[in-house]
Amino acid sequence: MFDRQTHRGFSITVTARDDVRGGSNVTLLVERIFSHRDDVRTGAPIAKPEHYHSLHPATAAAGEAMQRARRLIDEALGERDPLEGE
């Protein structure tokens, strides 16, 4: 299972594969999306993916990881401005 979405200026990439022992192996990567005018040399450090084992099958684990990433981004950025676009 592979899913990529954007949320509030971040790209979220999730891959999940069923594990023969049960559950699934999940990789989650969250990266800031830079505009063509941003100076990436002074930006955030290169993001490292998070790898973990989920008790859920791949489809459910990928959805759960995506929701978790979106929730963490919202918590870090605070309340969304009603005039802010995606």
C-alpha angles and dihedrals in degrees: 000000000000126000132172124184138161124230127178095333097321132106114221118198122186129181122181130179128187113249118222088224090058135277120037144274113244132197118193124188124180117187133175113245110229122204118230089258096055119104100232092189090075097036131104120308119268110283119242120214121244115230122196144147119250126200089220127084115264098265094051093041092053092051091047092050092049092051091047092052092048091049092050091050090050091049092049095047098040127221116354117249108238089225093051115107127215 
